[in-house]
Amino acid sequence: MLRKLIVTAMVALGAGTWSALSFAQEYPTHAVRIVVPFLPGAGNDILGRLTADNLTTRLGQPFIVENKPGAGSQIGIDFVAKSKPDGYNPILPAVKQGMPYKVPDDFTFIARIVQIPFVVGVNPKLPINSVADLIAYAKANPGKVKYGTSGIGGGPHMGSALIEKAAGVEMLHIPYSGVSAAVNALLAGTIDIALITPPTVRPHTDAGTIRAIATTGKERHPLFPNTPTLEEAGLPVTVVVWYGILAPAGTPEPVLARLRKEVADVLKDPQVLQKLNALGYQVSYLPDDEFKDFVMKDAEQWKSVAKSANIVAE
């Protein structure tokens, strides 16, 4: 059995400056920028905007989402890593080599927030109605089935590589600049298959423009109760994306403590939980060192998968 892979996802927040003498009491003193290192419409973006709305209400200052996509999330992550450590920069980088930032050295770990699996979505014009159909089709067309992702080395790429290995097939990877671009390519028939988070793909499956053949979690997803998991379909693969918050190394502890408390309280709010459940996110809060330990352990699994699949993120 392949080991469960929980792949990293990123949400980043950047803030302005405030007095070093009154961090906890006065923070934030003005608008806070939440950096999402992906294009609008991705799961990170959806969660970032939900987080921003609730922190705005709780802390009395506007939290504004700013998308900084590019280079497989490297641009946004590097921006946060190099930001002045006076606020929050929640971001969790995928395993990449030769990047200008280091994990964990360049970051402070605030909290893991939620987890969510992918939906295996296919072009409905293809004769693929199940995982078994996908495997048969891919074996009959070696190297010709095109799968799109949000970039090299990201969660959808790693998850697709696991599926290839478990199924014993070879498919063609087409990386895009973000989730939205990959979804649009699937809708246009430019690619054949893509791993997409449930809230992003649901409108398209409801419209019949994308066909869901499996989900990648341990259990069936509440937004897709009639869609089997990969394991139910015979592939020993589990891929779950997690979302968390990091800040630049050196961020003052009073600010971090305030953020951890506010994030934990947000995740206990019944209205927030209702929204997260409706979107298909599973709350999986882990604070500071627990979160850091989880990330470092997960990174080792990520590296192992990347090595076995000969994936080098750019």
VOGURO-50081 format. One record per residue (C-alpha): residue number from 1; residue in one letter; x negated, y, z. Coordinates in Angstrom, 2 decimals. Each point is the difference from the previous one (the first is absolute). Layout:
BEGIN
+-----+----+---------+---------+---------+
!   i ! aa !      c1 !      c2 !      c3 !
+-----+----+---------+---------+---------+
! NUM !  A !       X !       Y !       Z !
...
+-----+----+---------+---------+---------+
END
This chain:
BEGIN
+-----+----+---------+---------+---------+
!   i ! aa !      c1 !      c2 !      c3 !
+-----+----+---------+---------+---------+
!   1 !  M !    0.00 !    0.00 !    0.00 !
!   2 !  L !   -1.25 !    3.46 !   -0.82 !
!   3 !  R !   -0.29 !    2.18 !    3.07 !
!   4 !  K !    2.47 !    2.79 !    0.46 !
!   5 !  L !   -1.31 !    3.24 !   -1.40 !
!   6 !  I !    1.15 !    3.28 !    1.43 !
!   7 !  V !   -1.22 !    2.60 !   -2.43 !
!   8 !  T !   -0.75 !    3.57 !    0.89 !
!   9 !  A !    2.02 !    3.00 !   -1.03 !
!  10 !  M !   -0.62 !    3.62 !    0.57 !
!  11 !  V !    1.72 !    3.01 !    1.42 !
!  12 !  A !   -2.14 !    3.01 !    0.86 !
!  13 !  L !    0.69 !    3.15 !    1.91 !
!  14 !  G !   -2.05 !    3.18 !    0.06 !
!  15 !  A !    0.56 !    3.00 !    2.21 !
!  16 !  G !   -1.31 !    3.48 !    0.51 !
!  17 !  T !   -1.92 !    1.30 !    3.00 !
!  18 !  W !    1.08 !    0.82 !    3.54 !
!  19 !  S !   -1.56 !    0.98 !    3.31 !
!  20 !  A !   -2.32 !   -2.60 !    1.52 !
!  21 !  L !    1.27 !    0.99 !    3.44 !
!  22 !  S !    3.62 !   -0.94 !   -0.50 !
!  23 !  F !    0.18 !   -2.91 !   -2.44 !
!  24 !  A !    2.71 !   -2.07 !    1.67 !
!  25 !  Q !    2.22 !    2.90 !    1.07 !
!  26 !  E !   -0.08 !    2.07 !   -3.18 !
!  27 !  Y !   -0.50 !   -2.54 !   -2.75 !
!  28 !  P !    1.13 !    0.60 !   -2.63 !
!  29 !  T !   -0.08 !    3.78 !   -0.19 !
!  30 !  H !    0.89 !    0.16 !   -3.70 !
!  31 !  A !    0.85 !   -2.15 !   -2.99 !
!  32 !  V !   -1.61 !   -3.43 !   -0.26 !
!  33 !  R !   -0.90 !   -1.56 !   -3.33 !
!  34 !  I !    0.68 !   -3.71 !   -0.39 !
!  35 !  V !   -2.25 !   -1.37 !   -2.73 !
!  36 !  V !    1.30 !   -3.03 !   -1.88 !
!  37 !  P !   -2.74 !   -1.37 !   -2.31 !
!  38 !  F !    2.49 !   -1.31 !   -2.56 !
!  39 !  L !    2.48 !    1.40 !   -2.49 !
!  40 !  P !    3.54 !    0.95 !    1.13 !
!  41 !  G !    2.40 !   -2.93 !    0.18 !
!  42 !  A !   -2.42 !   -2.53 !    1.47 !
!  43 !  G !    0.74 !   -1.70 !    3.31 !
!  44 !  N !   -2.63 !    2.19 !    1.64 !
!  45 !  D !    1.77 !    3.09 !   -1.29 !
!  46 !  I !    3.42 !   -1.17 !    1.22 !
!  47 !  L !   -1.35 !   -0.75 !    3.46 !
!  48 !  G !   -2.06 !    3.19 !    0.10 !
!  49 !  R !    3.06 !    2.14 !   -0.67 !
!  50 !  L !    2.06 !   -1.82 !    2.62 !
!  51 !  T !   -2.81 !    0.48 !    2.51 !
!  52 !  A !   -0.37 !    3.66 !   -0.95 !
!  53 !  D !    3.71 !    0.72 !    0.47 !
!  54 !  N !    0.07 !   -1.51 !    3.48 !
!  55 !  L !   -3.25 !    1.55 !    1.22 !
!  56 !  T !    1.25 !    3.38 !   -1.24 !
!  57 !  T !    3.08 !   -0.38 !    2.20 !
!  58 !  R !   -1.93 !   -1.25 !    3.01 !
!  59 !  L !   -2.95 !    2.41 !   -0.08 !
!  60 !  G !    1.66 !    3.16 !   -1.30 !
!  61 !  Q !   -2.40 !    0.62 !   -2.88 !
!  62 !  P !    0.42 !   -0.99 !   -3.65 !
!  63 !  F !   -1.74 !   -3.22 !   -1.07 !
!  64 !  I !   -0.50 !    0.21 !   -3.76 !
!  65 !  V !   -0.86 !   -2.97 !   -2.22 !
!  66 !  E !   -2.77 !    0.62 !   -2.53 !
!  67 !  N !   -0.74 !   -2.74 !   -2.54 !
!  68 !  K !   -3.69 !   -0.44 !   -0.85 !
!  69 !  P !   -0.10 !   -3.04 !   -2.30 !
!  70 !  G !   -2.89 !   -1.25 !   -2.06 !
!  71 !  A !   -2.89 !   -2.46 !   -0.08 !
!  72 !  G !    2.06 !   -2.71 !    1.69 !
!  73 !  S !    0.77 !    2.32 !    2.97 !
!  74 !  Q !   -3.69 !    0.98 !    0.43 !
!  75 !  I !    0.63 !    3.71 !   -0.64 !
!  76 !  G !    2.55 !    0.34 !    2.79 !
!  77 !  I !   -1.93 !   -2.17 !    2.42 !
!  78 !  D !   -3.27 !    1.83 !   -0.59 !
!  79 !  F !    1.80 !    3.33 !    0.41 !
!  80 !  V !    1.26 !   -1.09 !    3.42 !
!  81 !  A !   -3.32 !   -1.51 !    1.07 !
!  82 !  K !   -1.73 !    3.32 !   -0.71 !
!  83 !  S !    2.71 !    2.19 !    1.52 !
!  84 !  K !   -0.69 !    2.04 !    3.12 !
!  85 !  P !    0.83 !   -2.27 !    2.98 !
!  86 !  D !    2.57 !    2.32 !    1.48 !
!  87 !  G !    3.19 !   -1.88 !   -0.79 !
!  88 !  Y !    1.17 !   -3.22 !   -1.48 !
!  89 !  N !   -1.01 !   -1.82 !   -3.11 !
!  90 !  P !    1.77 !   -3.36 !   -0.02 !
!  91 !  I !   -1.58 !   -2.11 !   -2.68 !
!  92 !  L !   -1.07 !   -3.61 !   -0.36 !
!  93 !  P !   -2.29 !   -0.72 !   -2.95 !
!  94 !  A !    0.04 !   -3.16 !   -2.04 !
!  95 !  V !   -3.20 !   -2.03 !   -0.06 !
!  96 !  K !   -2.26 !    1.70 !   -2.49 !
!  97 !  Q !   -3.73 !    0.05 !   -0.61 !
!  98 !  G !   -2.12 !    3.13 !   -0.38 !
!  99 !  M !    2.68 !    2.39 !    1.21 !
! 100 !  P !   -1.04 !    3.39 !    1.48 !
! 101 !  Y !    1.69 !   -0.81 !    3.32 !
! 102 !  K !   -0.57 !   -2.75 !    2.56 !
! 103 !  V !    2.52 !   -1.99 !    2.00 !
! 104 !  P !    0.16 !    0.20 !    2.97 !
! 105 !  D !   -2.74 !    2.63 !    0.45 !
! 106 !  D !    1.69 !    2.88 !   -1.83 !
! 107 !  F !    3.45 !   -0.43 !    1.56 !
! 108 !  T !    1.86 !   -0.07 !    3.28 !
! 109 !  F !    2.83 !   -2.51 !    0.21 !
! 110 !  I !    3.35 !    1.41 !    1.07 !
! 111 !  A !    2.58 !   -2.73 !   -0.60 !
! 112 !  R !    1.29 !   -2.66 !   -2.34 !
! 113 !  I !    3.62 !    0.81 !   -0.77 !
! 114 !  V !    1.80 !   -2.53 !   -2.18 !
! 115 !  Q !   -0.46 !   -3.01 !   -2.27 !
! 116 !  I !    1.77 !   -1.00 !   -3.19 !
! 117 !  P !   -0.44 !   -2.71 !   -2.66 !
! 118 !  F !    0.11 !    0.34 !   -3.77 !
! 119 !  V !    2.63 !   -1.08 !   -2.49 !
! 120 !  V !   -1.27 !   -1.94 !   -3.01 !
! 121 !  G !    1.74 !    1.88 !   -2.78 !
! 122 !  V !    0.05 !   -1.11 !   -3.64 !
! 123 !  N !    1.19 !    1.35 !   -3.32 !
! 124 !  P !    3.59 !   -1.32 !   -0.30 !
! 125 !  K !   -0.46 !   -0.53 !   -3.75 !
! 126 !  L !   -2.47 !   -2.82 !    0.69 !
! 127 !  P !    1.17 !   -3.60 !    0.61 !
! 128 !  I !   -1.13 !    0.22 !    3.63 !
! 129 !  N !    2.67 !   -0.53 !    2.63 !
! 130 !  S !   -2.09 !   -1.62 !    2.73 !
! 131 !  V !   -3.55 !   -0.48 !    1.22 !
! 132 !  A !   -0.05 !   -3.38 !   -1.74 !
! 133 !  D !    0.96 !    1.74 !   -3.25 !
! 134 !  L !   -2.78 !    2.56 !    0.50 !
! 135 !  I !   -2.61 !   -2.69 !    0.52 !
! 136 !  A !    1.17 !   -1.97 !   -3.03 !
! 137 !  Y !    0.07 !    3.15 !   -2.16 !
! 138 !  A !   -3.46 !    1.08 !    1.16 !
! 139 !  K !   -1.45 !   -3.45 !   -0.67 !
! 140 !  A !    1.53 !    0.00 !   -3.47 !
! 141 !  N !   -1.46 !    3.47 !   -0.64 !
! 142 !  P !   -3.40 !    0.03 !    1.77 !
! 143 !  G !   -1.42 !    3.48 !    0.46 !
! 144 !  K !    2.95 !    1.61 !   -1.76 !
! 145 !  V !    2.45 !    0.63 !    2.84 !
! 146 !  K !   -0.66 !    3.60 !    1.07 !
! 147 !  Y !    0.40 !    1.05 !    3.62 !
! 148 !  G !   -0.12 !    3.66 !    0.96 !
! 149 !  T !   -1.25 !    1.47 !    3.26 !
! 150 !  S !   -0.58 !    3.35 !    1.69 !
! 151 !  G !   -3.74 !   -0.36 !   -0.49 !
! 152 !  I !   -3.00 !   -2.30 !    0.31 !
! 153 !  G !   -0.47 !   -1.51 !    3.44 !
! 154 !  G !    3.34 !    1.12 !    1.43 !
! 155 !  G !    2.68 !   -2.16 !    1.59 !
! 156 !  P !    1.89 !   -0.90 !   -3.19 !
! 157 !  H !   -3.27 !   -0.94 !   -1.73 !
! 158 !  M !   -1.16 !   -2.18 !    2.88 !
! 159 !  G !    3.42 !   -1.60 !    0.37 !
! 160 !  S !    0.20 !   -0.76 !   -3.72 !
! 161 !  A !   -3.48 !   -1.53 !    0.16 !
! 162 !  L !    1.18 !   -2.28 !    2.79 !
! 163 !  I !    3.00 !   -1.06 !   -2.07 !
! 164 !  E !   -2.26 !   -0.75 !   -2.97 !
! 165 !  K !   -2.27 !   -2.15 !    2.14 !
! 166 !  A !    2.80 !   -1.88 !    1.75 !
! 167 !  A !    1.86 !   -0.63 !   -3.27 !
! 168 !  G !   -3.10 !   -0.94 !   -1.97 !
! 169 !  V !    0.72 !    2.53 !   -2.74 !
! 170 !  E !   -1.85 !    2.85 !   -1.68 !
! 171 !  M !    1.77 !    3.30 !   -0.60 !
! 172 !  L !   -1.16 !    3.35 !   -1.34 !
! 173 !  H !   -0.35 !    2.86 !    2.50 !
! 174 !  I !    1.15 !    3.47 !   -1.13 !
! 175 !  P !   -0.84 !    2.62 !    2.66 !
! 176 !  Y !    1.94 !    3.27 !    0.11 !
! 177 !  S !   -0.43 !    3.26 !    1.87 !
! 178 !  G !    2.71 !   -0.84 !    2.52 !
! 179 !  V !    3.07 !   -2.06 !    0.83 !
! 180 !  S !    2.38 !    2.20 !   -1.98 !
! 181 !  A !   -2.08 !   -0.38 !   -3.16 !
! 182 !  A !   -0.05 !   -3.79 !    0.40 !
! 183 !  V !    3.76 !   -0.10 !    0.55 !
! 184 !  N !    0.58 !    2.15 !   -3.09 !
! 185 !  A !   -2.21 !   -2.33 !   -2.02 !
! 186 !  L !    2.04 !   -2.98 !    1.16 !
! 187 !  L !    3.23 !    1.78 !   -0.89 !
! 188 !  A !   -1.40 !    0.81 !   -3.45 !
! 189 !  G !   -1.11 !   -3.58 !   -0.59 !
! 190 !  T !   -3.66 !    1.00 !   -0.24 !
! 191 !  I !   -0.81 !   -2.51 !    2.76 !
! 192 !  D !    1.74 !   -3.21 !    0.99 !
! 193 !  I !   -0.25 !   -0.16 !    3.78 !
! 194 !  A !   -0.78 !    2.19 !    3.00 !
! 195 !  L !   -0.02 !   -0.19 !    3.79 !
! 196 !  I !    2.18 !    2.86 !    1.29 !
! 197 !  T !    1.26 !    0.82 !    3.50 !
! 198 !  P !    3.73 !   -0.70 !    0.57 !
! 199 !  P !    1.25 !    3.61 !    0.41 !
! 200 !  T !   -1.79 !    1.05 !   -3.18 !
! 201 !  V !    1.23 !   -2.86 !   -2.18 !
! 202 !  R !    3.53 !   -0.41 !    1.40 !
! 203 !  P !    1.70 !    2.62 !   -2.25 !
! 204 !  H !   -1.49 !   -1.70 !   -3.06 !
! 205 !  T !    1.00 !   -3.52 !    1.02 !
! 206 !  D !    3.51 !    1.27 !    0.75 !
! 207 !  A !    0.10 !    1.53 !   -3.49 !
! 208 !  G !   -1.29 !   -3.20 !   -1.58 !
! 209 !  T !   -3.05 !    1.71 !   -1.48 !
! 210 !  I !   -2.43 !   -2.03 !    2.14 !
! 211 !  R !    0.56 !   -3.60 !    1.09 !
! 212 !  A !   -1.08 !   -1.05 !    3.50 !
! 213 !  I !   -1.23 !   -3.60 !    0.08 !
! 214 !  A !   -1.65 !   -0.10 !    3.45 !
! 215 !  T !   -1.11 !    1.99 !    3.01 !
! 216 !  T !   -3.42 !   -0.32 !    1.60 !
! 217 !  G !    0.81 !   -0.01 !    3.73 !
! 218 !  K !    0.24 !   -2.90 !    2.41 !
! 219 !  E !    3.78 !    0.30 !    0.05 !
! 220 !  R !    2.60 !    1.21 !   -2.48 !
! 221 !  H !    0.32 !    3.73 !   -0.12 !
! 222 !  P !    3.27 !    1.58 !    1.20 !
! 223 !  L !    0.31 !    2.07 !   -3.19 !
! 224 !  F !   -0.42 !   -3.20 !   -2.06 !
! 225 !  P !    1.69 !   -2.74 !    2.04 !
! 226 !  N !    0.65 !   -2.17 !   -3.07 !
! 227 !  T !   -3.58 !    0.21 !   -1.28 !
! 228 !  P !   -2.35 !   -2.75 !    1.23 !
! 229 !  T !   -3.44 !    0.64 !    1.47 !
! 230 !  L !   -3.04 !   -1.20 !   -1.91 !
! 231 !  E !   -0.46 !   -2.72 !    2.60 !
! 232 !  E !    3.58 !   -1.18 !   -0.51 !
! 233 !  A !   -0.75 !   -0.08 !   -3.73 !
! 234 !  G !   -3.02 !   -2.23 !    0.57 !
! 235 !  L !   -2.89 !    2.50 !    0.02 !
! 236 !  P !   -1.90 !    0.21 !    3.34 !
! 237 !  V !   -0.41 !    3.77 !   -0.21 !
! 238 !  T !    1.10 !    2.71 !    2.43 !
! 239 !  V !   -0.81 !    3.65 !   -0.68 !
! 240 !  V !    1.21 !    2.70 !    2.36 !
! 241 !  V !   -0.86 !    3.68 !   -0.35 !
! 242 !  W !   -0.44 !    1.98 !    3.17 !
! 243 !  Y !    0.07 !    3.75 !    0.53 !
! 244 !  G !   -1.88 !    1.87 !    2.68 !
! 245 !  I !   -1.39 !    3.34 !    1.07 !
! 246 !  L !   -3.68 !    0.97 !    0.27 !
! 247 !  A !   -1.74 !    3.28 !    0.78 !
! 248 !  P !   -3.53 !    1.17 !   -0.77 !
! 249 !  A !   -2.63 !   -1.16 !    2.48 !
! 250 !  G !   -0.44 !    2.53 !    2.76 !
! 251 !  T !    3.63 !    1.05 !    0.30 !
! 252 !  P !    0.54 !    1.11 !    3.63 !
! 253 !  E !    1.48 !   -2.68 !    2.22 !
! 254 !  P !    2.85 !    2.22 !    1.34 !
! 255 !  V !    1.25 !    0.44 !   -3.57 !
! 256 !  L !   -0.27 !   -3.72 !   -0.68 !
! 257 !  A !    1.87 !   -0.81 !    3.20 !
! 258 !  R !    2.77 !    2.45 !   -0.97 !
! 259 !  L !    0.28 !   -1.53 !   -3.46 !
! 260 !  R !    0.09 !   -3.56 !    1.32 !
! 261 !  K !    2.76 !    0.91 !    2.44 !
! 262 !  E !    2.06 !    1.82 !   -2.62 !
! 263 !  V !   -0.39 !   -2.76 !   -2.59 !
! 264 !  A !    0.94 !   -2.66 !    2.57 !
! 265 !  D !    3.06 !    2.02 !    1.03 !
! 266 !  V !    1.03 !    0.54 !   -3.63 !
! 267 !  L !   -0.09 !   -3.77 !   -0.55 !
! 268 !  K !    2.37 !   -0.49 !    2.95 !
! 269 !  D !    2.58 !    2.48 !   -1.31 !
! 270 !  P !    3.17 !   -1.93 !   -1.01 !
! 271 !  Q !    0.58 !    2.21 !   -3.05 !
! 272 !  V !   -3.58 !   -0.49 !   -1.18 !
! 273 !  L !    0.25 !   -3.76 !    0.53 !
! 274 !  Q !    3.25 !   -0.04 !   -2.00 !
! 275 !  K !   -1.70 !    1.84 !   -2.88 !
! 276 !  L !   -3.05 !   -2.26 !    0.09 !
! 277 !  N !    2.18 !   -3.10 !    0.03 !
! 278 !  A !    2.05 !    1.34 !   -2.90 !
! 279 !  L !   -3.22 !    0.50 !   -1.95 !
! 280 !  G !   -1.26 !   -3.45 !    0.93 !
! 281 !  Y !   -2.90 !    0.97 !    2.27 !
! 282 !  Q !   -0.84 !   -2.05 !    3.09 !
! 283 !  V !   -1.27 !    2.04 !    2.96 !
! 284 !  S !   -3.38 !   -1.39 !    1.12 !
! 285 !  Y !   -1.48 !    2.64 !    2.29 !
! 286 !  L !   -3.60 !   -0.48 !    1.13 !
! 287 !  P !   -1.88 !    2.85 !    1.74 !
! 288 !  D !   -3.67 !    1.10 !   -0.16 !
! 289 !  D !   -2.42 !   -2.86 !    0.80 !
! 290 !  E !    2.55 !   -2.73 !   -0.69 !
! 291 !  F !    0.59 !    1.57 !   -3.39 !
! 292 !  K !   -3.74 !    0.33 !   -0.64 !
! 293 !  D !   -0.61 !   -3.66 !    0.88 !
! 294 !  F !    2.82 !   -1.04 !   -2.31 !
! 295 !  V !   -1.40 !    2.08 !   -2.87 !
! 296 !  M !   -3.51 !   -1.37 !    0.32 !
! 297 !  K !    1.20 !   -3.60 !    0.15 !
! 298 !  D !    2.30 !    0.58 !   -2.94 !
! 299 !  A !   -2.82 !    1.61 !   -1.96 !
! 300 !  E !   -2.05 !   -3.17 !    0.27 !
! 301 !  Q !    2.84 !   -2.01 !   -1.52 !
! 302 !  W !    0.38 !    2.68 !   -2.70 !
! 303 !  K !   -3.71 !   -0.22 !   -0.84 !
! 304 !  S !    0.22 !   -3.77 !   -0.25 !
! 305 !  V !    2.91 !    0.20 !   -2.43 !
! 306 !  A !   -1.75 !    2.68 !   -2.07 !
! 307 !  K !   -3.15 !   -2.09 !   -0.21 !
! 308 !  S !    1.79 !   -3.19 !   -1.01 !
! 309 !  A !    1.94 !    1.88 !   -2.70 !
! 310 !  N !   -3.07 !    1.97 !   -1.13 !
! 311 !  I !    1.77 !    3.29 !    0.71 !
! 312 !  V !   -2.12 !    3.11 !    0.39 !
! 313 !  A !    2.05 !    3.14 !    0.68 !
! 314 !  E !   -1.01 !    3.07 !   -1.95 !
+-----+----+---------+---------+---------+
END
